[in-house]
Amino acid sequence: MPDIYDILSKHFLNETTESEEALIKAFKKENSLEYSMLKKLWNRGDIKVKDFDSNRAWIKMTQKIQVASKSKIIKLSIYNQILKAAAVAAILIIGIFSTYYLISVLPDKQVVIASANITEKEKEITLSDGTIVWLNKNASLSFTKKFTEDERHVRLTGEAFFKVHRNTNKPFIITTSNSSIRVLGTSFNVNSDKTITKVIVATGKVKVSNSAGTKNVVITPGLSATVDGEEVESQEVINPNYLAWKTGKFSFQNTPLQQVLKDLNTYYNNIFVLNPSTEFDCKLTAEFNKAKIKNIIETIELTCDLKATQKEGTYFINK
């Protein structure tokens, strides 16, 4: 299969075939931010490449990355002209790393990568348009320092809650590994891994599509959408605790103990463990609001006639 960056260079030179343009169209849908950056770099003539040697270039780029890994910034020298005959190599280098590092070509076009580590319950980020994003632990968000295009693009890995500042002239678009989420101004939760993305709306209206844009659904409060491969489905929200990882508020109504602990672990950092060799038929009705662990354990022990044993910060629950 031809390399997408080879085809991109032909695309920018208006030399692509119809089939190659179809590949470019699919690439733009899934990687709109990267495409926009590459196009601006090409049009501005920001890179000059002479006598390209792939081995030497790889070594030099690796050295830059080692230096840049602390600051997440790679600075590209600005030149007045670009040798378009060598641009395939330039685009290849940029394409590999532009998603992961901040490229300081123009101050407003810097790509920032924010992430929450495993010890953080959540991490709050305010974007340049006033949108607020809360990242769950291990999640990361890529976005430009300032939104200067007709659309506001970000890329998410993991789980996050968005409160998008309304702007009817500039749609807000979130790209995940397999989906595209489009809104004007609303609040909603997104949980995404490599194969599945799930969106739950708190307020407003959200359009959820697969990466190819061939299938989509529009969801409103009380509904969720799941993207699994090319399939997109909407359904009613069953679990009222989908946002408890952020709020610490839980509501259980005759809920099986296994589900109770699964939900609690989203906020309490996986500290509750059931004995895997034992069947538990207890169902719990209770509400917790950032409750102390001691109070939660007491409620479970008394309600379900169980015993919790603590070891190195983990609570093992047995009959």
Secondary structure by P-SEA (a helix, b strand, c coil): cccaaaaaaaaaaccccaaaaaaaaaaaaacaaaaaaaaaaaaacccccccccaaaaaaaaaaaaaaaccccbbbbbbbcccccccaaaaaaaaaacccccccccccccbbbbbbccccccbbbbbccccbbbbbcccbbbbbcccccccbbbbbbcccccccccccccbbbbbbcccbbbbbccccccccccccbbbbbbccbbbbbbcccccbbbbbcccbbbbbcccbbbbbcccccccccccccbbbbccccaaaaaaaaaacccccccccccccccbbbbbccccccaaaaaaaaaaaccbbbbbcccbbbbcc
